[in-house]
Amino acid sequence: MKRTIRLIRRLAAASLLAASVQLGALSAHAETTVRMWTFLNPDGKSPRELALKEIISRFEAANPEIRVVVEPQVWDQMTPKFLAANGAGNAPDIIWVVTDLLGEALASGSLADLNPLFLNNWPKEAVDERKDGYWERCAWEGGVHCLFHSRNYYGVIYRKDFLAEAGIDPDTLTDWPTFIDAAKKLTVRDASGNVSRWGFGQQFSEDRADAQMMSSIILSRQGDLFHEDGRAKWANPIGAEALRLQCDMVTKHEITPPQAVTWSAEDLYEQFAAGRLAMFTGAVVRVSTMQAKVGKDNVGFMVWPGVDGKPHSPAVMAGWAVGVWSKSKHVDEAARFLEYMAGPEADRLWVEVGGQIPASGSVMKEMPDFFAQPSNQYIVKAAEGIADYGWISPVKFSVGGYRQVLNKAAQNVITGGMEPMAALEEAEKRFNQQNRR
């Protein structure tokens, strides 16, 4: 009987030991899941998506206790959805915030200060080289609450082969009359007048609206799109002239298709990829995707033509302010991934695989052969444009929706017959009301 009891005790002890070992093994391999919202899908095939997939893979290999799960979102709906989720207490651990709504995200307190999480440990030179207009937008109440990725710059994306066939040097398109003449040469019509290729594509839908060419003229002549208190600054002779020129490209010069009033930004990329546009208003972050569709050597990027004798006009800078949700249960783990995604190894992947502007100047200096290639010159041109002709949305007040109301103004002129000044007065009223100014 005693032998039986001792045997039972030994078996029980062995079972407890085995269970303890098993639990320890499970604990050693336990994962913390970090949720991230972005418009990029790591399972997609675009250059930026491929870069993100590789960045996540390398991070998880070095940090096996952390798993990064991407929940792809519609880009123009993602930030409002995040702000609502922040209020409800169920936001993702990492969020990509659109530039126009960054001020609202900062004011809401939804983005954690990155200084105590990792920036305080960065070498001074690593911080100093990033202190540009993007960095300034992330600075809020003594902290730094985001880092910019997919640094964007709006200008003209064009088909190199179409311009070469027409004998047009893109470097000569530094004023609007010359640009318009070139677009007329690039517009292809058959004997019946039907257009198979338009010289210059634009988009005036309120859905997925990008920065318009008229913004560059306004910025060149008055320096800003808004008053110091955040009210719109468009309904004036400068804005009216810029809107008229933009709409004349449809109604007078016939280089922009009438369908532009219903086209979104996504429609422009589809039309360009199909060979139906020679040039169009586009974002430099999308050049690599267009190269993948129509040939790496066939796609170029240029800065906006200038006005009043200037060689170029300023353009809208944009991008995605990536931050850590301040109420996340996994703040430290999320910050570790964000720090890696902003570090030198990931920065090179964003450039080499994703075709993006690097976040640090040192990376550009370390890759001279890459940037010397003709197919990568668009990155250099955009980086120079940001440095010399860049304007980025303010964050001290909300500017959400300004591109949409300016597109509505263009619709009112083209299809509604309104005078540009009247259309802009209506646009200003709508913008100021929706932003309570």
Buried (B, 14 or more C-beta within 10 A) or exposed (E): EEEEEEEEEEEEEEEEEEEEEEEEEEEEEEEBEBBBBBBBBBEEEBBBBBBBBBBBEBBBEEBEEBBBEBEBBEBBEBBEBBBEBBEEEEBBBBBBBBBBBBBBBBBEEBBBBBBEBBBEEBEEEBBEBBEBBBBEBBBBEEBBBBBBBBBBBBBBBBBBBBBEEBEBEBEEBBBBEEBBBBBBBBBBEEEEEEBEBBBBBBBBBBBBBBBBBBBBBBBBBEEEBBEEEBBBBBBBEBBBBBBBBBBBBBBEBBBBBEBBBEBBBBBBBEBBBEBBBBBBBBBBBBBBBBBBBBEBEBBBBBBBBBBEEBEBBBBBBBBBBBBBBBBBEBBEBBBBBBBBBBBBEBBBBBBBBBBBBBBBEBBBEBBEEBBEEEBBEBBBBBBBBBEEBBBBBBBEBBBBBBBBBBBBBBBBBBBEEBEBBBBBBBBBEBBBEBBEB
